[in-house]
Amino acid sequence: MHTSQRCANFYTLGYQSHTLLTLLDVLSANNVGVLVDVRQNPVSRKRGFSKSLLEESIRQSGIDYFHTPDLGTPPAIRNNYLKSGNIKNALKEYEKHLRARRQCLRSLLRKVSRRTFCLLCLESDYTSCHRSVIARVLKEMTGCQPIHLK
């Protein structure tokens, strides 16, 4: 299902190797208008990256913040990954989970409303993060190309 709206590329980013300032710099440099936090539980041991402080900092920089817990990795999949260490299987399971919940993606697309957006999660390497699966399915739905920032 391709949307009829003008297609713009969108971004993904893992904050693992960033400080709050470098994250804001990367978002600004790429004209991101909406940061979409795709963590189920937006808490972090890394200073500045738990939801309330992150949201405040992002909004002060003129970027909208949107948390989508429905796009996070469910506990059962996280727990299976922690036990097995097999990221490939975890991402396959997450993809099944996500494809059964396409309405969450349609809702996200309505909320970002043609603005440049960036999916945010922890992992620096997008290939080992569920945001890569979200990006791939969004590309299928919209034809828009994801750009994975570092």
Backbone bond lengths (Angstrom), bond angles and torsions (degrees), N, CA, C in turn:
res aa  C-N    CA-C-N  psi(-1)  N-CA   C-N-CA  omega(-1)  CA-C   N-CA-C  phi
1 M - - - 1.452 - - 1.520 108.80 -
2 H 1.284 117.19 107.15 1.455 120.84 177.47 1.517 109.10 -92.09
3 T 1.324 115.90 139.75 1.456 118.75 177.62 1.512 108.43 -78.22
4 S 1.310 115.95 156.78 1.455 119.97 -179.39 1.524 111.50 -88.64
5 Q 1.316 116.88 -8.22 1.461 119.47 -179.25 1.521 111.65 -73.24
6 R 1.328 114.83 158.30 1.461 120.91 177.13 1.517 108.53 -56.46
7 C 1.314 115.69 134.28 1.452 119.90 -176.69 1.521 110.14 -93.00
8 A 1.303 115.17 127.80 1.459 121.10 172.83 1.517 106.80 -121.10
9 N 1.302 116.02 149.66 1.453 118.81 175.63 1.518 109.13 -63.69
10 F 1.305 115.89 159.17 1.458 120.74 173.94 1.521 107.68 -133.27
11 Y 1.308 115.42 168.26 1.456 121.00 -171.75 1.519 111.52 -120.48
12 T 1.338 113.98 160.96 1.464 121.36 167.40 1.523 106.43 -132.71
13 L 1.318 115.42 152.75 1.461 120.05 -177.59 1.521 109.95 -155.49
14 G 1.324 116.02 136.95 1.458 121.99 172.68 1.518 108.16 -104.59
15 Y 1.311 117.07 134.15 1.473 120.24 -175.35 1.524 113.70 -88.60
16 Q 1.306 118.54 0.42 1.461 123.13 -174.61 1.529 113.56 -50.54
17 S 1.321 117.18 -42.74 1.470 120.10 -176.66 1.533 112.44 -99.92
18 H 1.335 116.50 13.69 1.464 120.75 -177.84 1.513 112.73 -110.84
19 T 1.324 113.91 156.47 1.459 121.35 162.64 1.521 105.06 -97.18
20 L 1.311 117.32 170.59 1.456 119.67 177.36 1.530 110.50 -59.87
21 L 1.320 117.25 -39.63 1.470 120.39 -179.94 1.519 112.44 -66.35
22 T 1.331 118.23 -42.96 1.473 118.95 179.84 1.528 110.40 -69.10
23 L 1.319 117.47 -34.17 1.464 120.74 175.98 1.532 109.96 -61.41
24 L 1.320 116.33 -47.31 1.467 120.69 179.59 1.528 110.88 -62.12
25 D 1.324 116.87 -38.73 1.470 120.62 177.89 1.530 111.21 -61.80
26 V 1.328 116.85 -45.35 1.466 121.05 -179.18 1.538 110.10 -64.27
27 L 1.320 117.04 -43.01 1.465 120.12 179.74 1.530 110.79 -63.41
28 S 1.331 116.35 -45.31 1.471 120.66 179.34 1.524 111.80 -63.42
29 A 1.333 116.46 -44.06 1.465 121.03 -178.69 1.532 111.86 -61.10
30 N 1.326 116.40 -24.94 1.462 120.75 -179.36 1.528 112.67 -105.26
31 N 1.325 116.08 13.36 1.474 122.48 176.71 1.524 113.58 54.08
32 V 1.330 115.71 39.93 1.458 120.52 178.68 1.531 108.66 -73.19
33 G 1.334 115.80 129.58 1.458 121.50 178.88 1.508 113.17 -100.03
34 V 1.346 116.67 -23.09 1.466 121.29 -178.25 1.525 109.03 -139.08
35 L 1.324 115.54 124.96 1.465 120.71 173.11 1.520 107.00 -97.40
36 V 1.330 116.40 121.81 1.461 122.12 -178.11 1.528 107.96 -107.02
37 D 1.312 115.24 107.63 1.460 122.51 -179.31 1.526 107.71 -81.99
38 V 1.333 116.98 111.66 1.468 121.01 -175.30 1.530 112.73 -100.96
39 R 1.326 116.42 18.12 1.470 119.51 174.93 1.524 108.84 -80.89
40 Q 1.318 116.85 137.90 1.460 119.02 176.97 1.527 109.98 -65.02
41 N 1.319 116.00 -44.34 1.462 121.79 178.56 1.523 108.20 -117.03
42 P 1.327 117.77 101.40 1.472 120.34 -173.47 1.531 113.23 -79.85
43 V 1.307 114.72 60.44 1.461 121.01 175.24 1.519 107.58 -119.02
44 S 1.316 115.36 150.79 1.455 119.15 -178.28 1.522 109.54 -149.62
45 R 1.317 114.99 145.80 1.463 119.99 172.28 1.521 109.90 -77.88
46 K 1.308 116.07 -14.36 1.457 121.31 -179.43 1.530 109.00 -83.36
47 R 1.301 115.37 124.19 1.466 121.62 -175.53 1.532 111.96 -55.15
48 G 1.341 114.83 129.82 1.453 121.49 175.98 1.510 115.46 91.50
49 F 1.333 117.78 -4.04 1.457 119.24 -173.96 1.529 114.33 -110.69
50 S 1.321 117.68 7.05 1.462 119.42 169.96 1.524 107.24 -81.22
51 K 1.310 116.61 156.46 1.458 122.17 -167.08 1.525 115.36 -50.49
52 S 1.314 119.25 -54.62 1.465 119.22 -170.99 1.527 112.36 -63.52
53 L 1.318 117.53 -46.20 1.466 120.28 179.91 1.528 111.10 -70.03
54 L 1.313 117.31 -39.94 1.459 120.92 177.74 1.528 110.30 -62.23
55 E 1.313 116.69 -47.88 1.464 120.94 -179.35 1.529 110.94 -60.07
56 E 1.314 116.70 -44.38 1.470 120.91 179.57 1.533 110.96 -61.39
57 S 1.319 116.84 -46.69 1.466 121.10 -179.11 1.524 111.61 -64.60
58 I 1.314 116.12 -42.10 1.463 121.06 -179.43 1.523 109.74 -63.86
59 R 1.317 116.78 -47.63 1.476 120.76 -178.63 1.529 111.18 -64.03
60 Q 1.335 117.32 -37.78 1.467 120.10 177.52 1.524 111.81 -63.87
61 S 1.310 116.36 -22.58 1.465 121.18 178.55 1.530 112.06 -88.93
62 G 1.335 116.86 3.68 1.454 120.83 177.77 1.518 114.49 83.90
63 I 1.313 116.63 16.51 1.472 121.87 179.40 1.523 107.40 -112.47
64 D 1.320 116.88 135.70 1.459 120.18 176.40 1.528 109.48 -75.32
65 Y 1.317 115.31 147.56 1.465 122.10 178.99 1.517 107.42 -118.12
66 F 1.322 115.73 133.86 1.451 121.01 -179.72 1.520 108.23 -138.59
67 H 1.330 116.52 119.31 1.464 121.40 178.92 1.528 108.62 -96.86
68 T 1.328 116.44 128.47 1.464 121.75 -179.94 1.526 110.14 -121.59
69 P 1.325 117.39 79.60 1.468 119.71 -178.06 1.525 112.95 -59.90
70 D 1.340 117.88 -26.73 1.468 120.77 179.46 1.523 112.63 -64.44
71 L 1.333 117.18 -19.09 1.468 120.50 178.45 1.530 112.08 -94.65
72 G 1.323 116.79 -0.09 1.458 120.38 178.08 1.524 111.86 -72.81
73 T 1.314 115.40 166.94 1.469 120.45 178.17 1.525 109.31 -79.25
74 P 1.329 117.71 122.38 1.471 120.55 -179.80 1.535 111.61 -61.58
75 P 1.329 116.71 150.16 1.470 120.96 -179.05 1.528 114.00 -53.32
76 A 1.320 118.75 -39.02 1.475 119.97 -177.91 1.525 110.84 -62.12
77 I 1.330 116.97 -40.45 1.463 119.88 179.81 1.528 110.01 -70.90
78 R 1.331 116.78 -41.72 1.482 120.31 176.76 1.519 110.98 -59.58
79 N 1.327 116.51 -44.91 1.471 120.68 -178.88 1.523 111.94 -64.55
80 N 1.343 117.20 -41.39 1.466 119.90 176.86 1.525 110.68 -61.89
81 Y 1.322 116.16 -40.27 1.468 119.81 178.09 1.528 110.61 -64.71
82 L 1.329 117.68 -43.68 1.469 120.60 -179.79 1.527 111.10 -61.40
83 K 1.325 116.85 -35.86 1.469 120.53 179.47 1.524 111.82 -74.60
84 S 1.340 116.99 -41.82 1.470 120.48 -173.28 1.523 113.45 -93.45
85 G 1.339 116.48 -30.82 1.462 120.28 -174.78 1.523 112.95 73.57
86 N 1.337 117.07 8.86 1.456 121.05 -176.55 1.525 110.66 -95.46
87 I 1.329 116.04 96.66 1.463 120.92 -176.77 1.527 111.41 -67.28
88 K 1.326 117.19 -35.10 1.469 120.60 -179.35 1.529 110.65 -59.44
89 N 1.325 116.98 -46.84 1.468 120.57 178.46 1.523 111.31 -66.32
90 A 1.321 116.90 -39.46 1.468 120.25 179.40 1.527 110.71 -61.98
91 L 1.333 117.14 -41.85 1.464 120.22 179.98 1.531 111.29 -69.19
92 K 1.342 117.47 -34.20 1.473 120.33 175.27 1.526 110.40 -63.95
93 E 1.332 116.11 -43.89 1.464 120.48 178.02 1.525 110.79 -63.42
94 Y 1.329 116.22 -41.66 1.462 119.78 178.43 1.525 110.42 -63.03
95 E 1.324 117.39 -39.70 1.469 119.62 179.89 1.527 111.09 -62.23
96 K 1.321 117.70 -41.94 1.477 120.67 175.71 1.521 110.11 -59.30
97 H 1.331 115.17 -45.74 1.468 121.37 178.69 1.532 110.37 -58.45
98 L 1.315 117.03 -47.61 1.463 122.05 -176.72 1.533 111.74 -66.48
99 R 1.317 116.51 -43.84 1.475 119.65 -177.96 1.527 111.85 -63.47
100 A 1.315 117.52 -24.34 1.462 121.24 176.17 1.531 111.42 -80.34
101 R 1.322 116.38 -5.28 1.464 121.27 -176.37 1.536 111.92 -128.64
102 R 1.299 116.21 41.54 1.473 120.16 -178.09 1.522 112.89 -59.47
103 Q 1.343 117.00 -24.53 1.460 119.09 179.04 1.523 110.80 -61.27
104 C 1.318 118.07 -29.45 1.479 121.45 176.41 1.524 109.94 -64.98
105 L 1.319 116.72 -38.76 1.466 120.63 179.16 1.525 111.13 -71.39
106 R 1.325 116.56 -39.40 1.470 119.09 177.02 1.529 110.17 -63.44
107 S 1.320 116.37 -40.68 1.468 120.99 177.37 1.531 110.75 -62.39
108 L 1.318 116.37 -42.58 1.462 120.66 177.60 1.531 110.23 -59.68
109 L 1.319 117.31 -46.80 1.466 120.79 -178.89 1.528 111.23 -61.36
110 R 1.332 117.07 -36.99 1.473 119.63 176.38 1.530 110.48 -65.52
111 K 1.311 116.74 -40.10 1.477 120.21 -176.64 1.524 112.38 -71.05
112 V 1.314 118.39 -34.97 1.469 119.04 179.68 1.527 110.93 -80.64
113 S 1.324 116.84 -18.92 1.459 123.95 170.50 1.528 115.34 37.98
114 R 1.316 115.56 65.46 1.472 123.00 174.87 1.528 114.86 65.59
115 R 1.308 117.54 8.39 1.465 119.00 176.11 1.520 109.15 -87.67
116 T 1.316 116.40 157.49 1.463 120.85 177.04 1.521 107.80 -71.69
117 F 1.322 115.89 125.31 1.459 119.05 -178.28 1.520 111.08 -127.50
118 C 1.332 113.95 162.49 1.455 121.56 -179.57 1.520 108.75 -135.74
119 L 1.329 116.64 127.06 1.461 122.45 174.69 1.523 108.09 -81.58
120 L 1.312 117.29 128.11 1.467 121.98 -177.89 1.513 111.54 -116.22
121 C 1.325 115.12 133.88 1.455 122.74 170.89 1.527 107.26 -147.98
122 L 1.303 118.24 -171.35 1.466 122.04 -174.72 1.525 114.25 -80.57
123 E 1.309 118.49 -53.83 1.464 122.46 -165.36 1.524 113.34 -61.60
124 S 1.332 115.78 131.49 1.463 121.11 176.60 1.521 111.14 -63.17
125 D 1.325 116.60 -41.56 1.460 121.86 -177.86 1.526 109.29 -87.91
126 Y 1.323 116.07 106.01 1.463 119.87 -176.60 1.524 112.62 -60.43
127 T 1.335 118.11 -25.43 1.465 119.61 -178.38 1.524 112.41 -70.00
128 S 1.318 117.19 -15.55 1.466 120.10 176.97 1.524 111.29 -110.02
129 C 1.332 115.99 25.04 1.462 121.33 -177.77 1.523 110.54 -131.88
130 H 1.305 115.67 146.27 1.467 120.18 -179.84 1.529 112.74 -64.04
131 R 1.339 118.18 -18.50 1.476 118.58 178.83 1.524 111.31 -64.94
132 S 1.348 117.71 -24.35 1.467 119.83 176.37 1.527 110.57 -66.55
133 V 1.315 116.47 -35.62 1.465 121.13 178.13 1.533 109.54 -69.24
134 I 1.322 116.64 -44.66 1.470 120.58 177.41 1.532 109.21 -58.31
135 A 1.327 116.50 -46.14 1.471 121.12 -179.18 1.523 111.37 -60.69
136 R 1.320 117.19 -43.11 1.463 121.12 -179.30 1.534 111.21 -64.01
137 V 1.323 116.95 -42.49 1.467 120.12 -179.57 1.538 109.90 -70.39
138 L 1.327 117.93 -38.70 1.467 119.96 175.82 1.526 110.76 -61.84
139 K 1.321 117.11 -38.74 1.465 120.66 177.71 1.529 109.91 -61.66
140 E 1.337 116.91 -44.17 1.462 120.88 177.77 1.526 111.04 -59.70
141 M 1.328 116.33 -40.34 1.461 121.28 -176.27 1.529 112.58 -73.94
142 T 1.317 117.35 -33.69 1.469 120.61 -169.83 1.524 114.11 -115.73
143 G 1.324 116.97 -23.08 1.460 120.23 -172.32 1.517 112.55 82.42
144 C 1.321 117.08 -2.79 1.466 121.66 179.86 1.530 109.93 -77.99
145 Q 1.306 115.88 142.66 1.459 122.09 -175.80 1.531 111.22 -91.79
146 P 1.342 118.01 123.34 1.463 119.02 174.45 1.528 111.40 -75.95
147 I 1.305 115.86 142.14 1.454 122.42 175.00 1.527 106.47 -118.80
148 H 1.323 115.63 121.09 1.463 120.82 -176.42 1.521 108.87 -92.85
149 L 1.320 115.62 107.91 1.467 121.01 -179.06 1.515 110.65 -81.34
150 K 1.331 115.35 159.97 1.469 120.91 177.02 1.497 110.38 -115.82
